[in-house]
């Protein structure tokens, strides 16, 4: 039960509550009482696929090639890379799809392995009425969070081994439309920020264990991990440091919101 025995290689391991969606039982009141008010993470299964038209349209590259081919977006190895002095590239969706194909076809290419893996973290497209068809694909916003002040919606699209390094913020939800993501979270008494890529962090997690031990992370009650599947809604509690790794190409929607305790 201590960090020394904690492994990120066991994808079946999950110490976060997994809830099967039942509209009669899983209400706003239930989520608020059992999770939001306790600042406790959860994964809600089979919810988004029952309310979002994005399923199964977003599984197909052709959908984006036909509707967003010329849309210009920023690529970086971490969210908002430009704000942290990281390499950031402006690219079209058409060119990004070509990049995804190269990574998928040549995953062991030395050039790919030795360079950052770029992904899209776009906070504009889902807040632009010119792309209302895309907004409609992920409507309605999960009702559990609709009563709280919310930041802009974020559109996140990355290949296998991309993801976000350790960071923290206010409460947030992450809705996964395609792919699989592995999460690691540290409870709010342990705040961490890092520019170490999620691929490096996950692949070499054992090397970082002494650091977390020295910061009084002595029990798995302080560290959480779980794999998020397509259709799952993931709740990230306020000030929980977390890192996310895409286990395969993934598209997700996320937003931070303010919950008053």
MIFI-528427 format. One record per residue (C-alpha): residue in three letters; x, y, z; chain. Coordinates in steps of 0.001 Angstrom, whole numbers. Example, Ala and Ser with C-alpha at 12.3 -4.5 7.8 and 13.67 -1.06 7.14 Angstrom:
<atoms>
code	X	Y	Z	unit
ala	12300	-4500	7800	A .
ser	13670	-1060	7140	A .
</atoms>
This chain:
<atoms>
code	X	Y	Z	unit
unk	0	0	0	A .
unk	2950	2400	-342	A .
unk	4367	4274	-3286	A .
unk	7230	1807	-3699	A .
unk	4758	-865	-4819	A .
unk	2681	1503	-6915	A .
unk	2907	709	-10648	A .
unk	1624	2553	-13698	A .
unk	2179	-476	-15921	A .
unk	-844	-2339	-14578	A .
unk	-3596	-846	-16719	A .
unk	-6261	-2842	-14876	A .
unk	-5427	-1055	-11609	A .
unk	-7816	1676	-10525	A .
unk	-8240	3137	-7056	A .
unk	-10750	5765	-8186	A .
unk	-14495	5177	-7866	A .
unk	-15941	3834	-11123	A .
unk	-19650	4568	-11446	A .
unk	-21942	2862	-13940	A .
unk	-24332	5457	-15272	A .
unk	-27953	4998	-14266	A .
unk	-30100	8103	-14836	A .
unk	-32411	7123	-11995	A .
unk	-29599	6836	-9448	A .
unk	-26752	9058	-10654	A .
unk	-28235	12518	-10234	A .
unk	-26698	15953	-9760	A .
unk	-27469	15673	-6067	A .
unk	-25716	12293	-5833	A .
unk	-22567	13576	-7562	A .
unk	-22501	16765	-5483	A .
unk	-22930	14940	-2175	A .
unk	-20539	12049	-2790	A .
unk	-17823	13652	-4930	A .
unk	-17870	17417	-5498	A .
unk	-18389	18328	-1847	A .
unk	-15682	15824	-827	A .
unk	-13255	16894	-3581	A .
unk	-13049	13256	-4626	A .
unk	-12271	11957	-8150	A .
unk	-14574	9622	-10040	A .
unk	-15041	7990	-13425	A .
unk	-18584	7791	-14813	A .
unk	-18961	4967	-17326	A .
unk	-21265	4897	-20366	A .
unk	-22553	8419	-19809	A .
unk	-21201	10559	-22629	A .
unk	-21960	8001	-25315	A .
unk	-25601	8226	-24258	A .
unk	-25865	12026	-24584	A .
unk	-23296	13238	-27155	A .
unk	-23830	12987	-30948	A .
unk	-20004	12922	-31304	A .
unk	-20294	9139	-30932	A .
unk	-19355	7543	-33318	A .
unk	-18643	10415	-35761	A .
unk	-15390	11466	-34097	A .
unk	-13907	8009	-34535	A .
unk	-13313	8755	-38203	A .
unk	-10588	11063	-39494	A .
unk	-12645	11730	-42605	A .
unk	-15212	13574	-40504	A .
unk	-12606	16160	-39468	A .
unk	-10901	16197	-42858	A .
unk	-14180	17138	-44529	A .
unk	-15367	19651	-41946	A .
unk	-12180	21177	-40477	A .
unk	-9476	20571	-43060	A .
unk	-8229	24173	-43187	A .
unk	-8778	25070	-39536	A .
unk	-5542	26419	-38035	A .
unk	-4631	25303	-34524	A .
unk	-1601	25246	-32251	A .
unk	460	22119	-31579	A .
unk	2727	21651	-28600	A .
unk	4059	18866	-26407	A .
unk	2242	20334	-23392	A .
unk	-959	22387	-22996	A .
unk	-405	26052	-23849	A .
unk	3229	25342	-24628	A .
unk	3809	28901	-25856	A .
unk	3203	30187	-22317	A .
unk	6041	28035	-20973	A .
unk	8626	28657	-23675	A .
unk	7998	25296	-25343	A .
unk	8082	24683	-29103	A .
unk	4682	25532	-30551	A .
unk	3589	25064	-34148	A .
unk	651	26466	-36072	A .
unk	-833	23803	-38342	A .
unk	-3976	22866	-40221	A .
unk	-6113	19876	-39317	A .
unk	-5184	18409	-42707	A .
unk	-1476	18513	-41865	A .
unk	-2098	17261	-38339	A .
unk	-3884	14198	-39692	A .
unk	-828	13446	-41822	A .
unk	1331	13762	-38694	A .
unk	-945	11308	-36852	A .
unk	-659	8814	-39715	A .
unk	3152	8958	-39623	A .
unk	3223	8332	-35874	A .
unk	797	5427	-36196	A .
unk	2685	3799	-39078	A .
unk	6205	4365	-37703	A .
unk	5933	4344	-33880	A .
unk	9541	3178	-33473	A .
unk	11022	5711	-35857	A .
unk	14063	7194	-34020	A .
unk	13025	10691	-35052	A .
unk	9646	10176	-33376	A .
unk	11093	8581	-30253	A .
unk	13692	11311	-29764	A .
unk	11378	14295	-30287	A .
unk	8413	15669	-28363	A .
unk	5046	14293	-29405	A .
unk	2779	17164	-30376	A .
unk	-913	17348	-29737	A .
unk	-3793	19789	-29980	A .
unk	-4992	21653	-26909	A .
unk	-7387	24203	-28409	A .
unk	-9532	26544	-26305	A .
unk	-11090	28470	-29196	A .
unk	-12875	26168	-31615	A .
unk	-15608	24983	-29237	A .
unk	-16329	28566	-28247	A .
unk	-16647	29847	-31824	A .
unk	-20125	29873	-33352	A .
unk	-18576	29321	-36792	A .
unk	-18062	25734	-35648	A .
unk	-21470	25243	-34089	A .
unk	-21749	21781	-35678	A .
unk	-18804	20694	-33528	A .
unk	-20299	22310	-30442	A .
unk	-23537	20438	-31117	A .
unk	-21576	17178	-31234	A .
unk	-20652	17553	-27562	A .
unk	-23887	19034	-26281	A .
unk	-25280	19070	-23685	A .
unk	-22552	19839	-21171	A .
unk	-22683	17206	-18399	A .
unk	-25551	18266	-16176	A .
unk	-23616	17524	-12982	A .
unk	-21512	20638	-13544	A .
unk	-23895	23003	-15305	A .
unk	-24696	25076	-12213	A .
unk	-21104	26175	-11614	A .
unk	-19106	28986	-13277	A .
unk	-17111	27360	-16063	A .
unk	-14047	28291	-18087	A .
unk	-13980	27814	-21853	A .
unk	-14287	24344	-23340	A .
unk	-11016	22778	-24446	A .
unk	-10660	20490	-27471	A .
unk	-7850	17968	-26917	A .
unk	-6549	15618	-29618	A .
unk	-3340	13669	-29370	A .
unk	-1616	10521	-30625	A .
unk	-423	7609	-28518	A .
unk	2173	8668	-25902	A .
unk	1153	12323	-25949	A .
unk	-369	13991	-22924	A .
unk	-49	16593	-20218	A .
unk	2702	16734	-17583	A .
unk	1997	17201	-13886	A .
unk	-62	20316	-13204	A .
unk	-3033	21409	-11121	A .
unk	-5972	23800	-11318	A .
unk	-9546	24223	-10133	A .
unk	-12095	21436	-10508	A .
unk	-12417	20092	-14042	A .
unk	-14162	17451	-16069	A .
unk	-12704	15500	-18961	A .
unk	-14993	13752	-21432	A .
unk	-13245	11187	-23614	A .
unk	-14805	10650	-27041	A .
unk	-12188	8397	-28630	A .
unk	-9195	6415	-27380	A .
unk	-7872	5619	-23892	A .
unk	-6096	7781	-21305	A .
unk	-4156	6834	-18198	A .
unk	-4359	9226	-15280	A .
unk	-2210	9706	-12218	A .
unk	-3317	12173	-9537	A .
unk	-1884	13394	-6235	A .
unk	-4258	14650	-3570	A .
unk	-4462	18362	-2919	A .
unk	-1994	18484	-12	A .
unk	740	17674	-2562	A .
unk	1012	20274	-5340	A .
unk	3327	19591	-8286	A .
unk	4105	21373	-11544	A .
unk	6430	19868	-14121	A .
unk	7490	20222	-17737	A .
unk	8649	16579	-17860	A .
unk	6620	15011	-20664	A .
unk	3935	12529	-19687	A .
unk	5677	9874	-21807	A .
unk	8912	10343	-19823	A .
unk	7066	10544	-16497	A .
unk	5051	7362	-17030	A .
unk	7841	5334	-18614	A .
unk	10274	6192	-15826	A .
unk	7931	6595	-12897	A .
unk	10101	4360	-10684	A .
unk	12908	6913	-10986	A .
unk	10663	9636	-9560	A .
unk	9453	7646	-6544	A .
unk	12255	8866	-4229	A .
unk	11228	12460	-4934	A .
unk	7616	11821	-3934	A .
unk	8689	9824	-889	A .
unk	10810	12774	218	A .
unk	7697	14917	-90	A .
unk	5747	12742	2342	A .
unk	3861	10699	-217	A .
unk	3959	7512	1831	A .
unk	632	5913	1097	A .
unk	-1496	5155	-1942	A .
unk	-4300	7095	-281	A .
unk	-2443	10164	-1618	A .
unk	-1926	8863	-5147	A .
unk	-4575	7747	-7596	A .
unk	-4487	6097	-10997	A .
unk	-7044	4829	-13475	A .
unk	-7545	4281	-17198	A .
unk	-10277	6325	-18845	A .
unk	-12063	4698	-21783	A .
unk	-14007	6312	-24627	A .
unk	-17394	7410	-23312	A .
unk	-16129	7946	-19762	A .
unk	-16531	11198	-17858	A .
unk	-13601	11909	-15505	A .
unk	-13788	14354	-12584	A .
unk	-10541	16056	-11557	A .
unk	-10833	17538	-8041	A .
unk	-9675	21020	-7119	A .
unk	-5866	21291	-6722	A .
unk	-5184	17613	-7451	A .
unk	-1870	17544	-9319	A .
unk	-2281	15210	-12277	A .
unk	-636	13915	-15413	A .
unk	-2375	12243	-18334	A .
unk	-932	9875	-20935	A .
unk	-2747	8874	-24120	A .
unk	-2488	5096	-24409	A .
unk	-3779	5427	-27959	A .
unk	-4909	8273	-30188	A .
unk	-7518	10145	-28179	A .
unk	-9946	13037	-28532	A .
unk	-11399	14640	-25421	A .
unk	-13306	17681	-24218	A .
unk	-12387	19346	-20931	A .
unk	-13302	22383	-18886	A .
unk	-12375	23807	-15514	A .
unk	-15130	25063	-13229	A .
unk	-15455	26740	-9862	A .
unk	-17065	24759	-7059	A .
unk	-17577	26554	-3752	A .
unk	-17003	24338	-742	A .
</atoms>
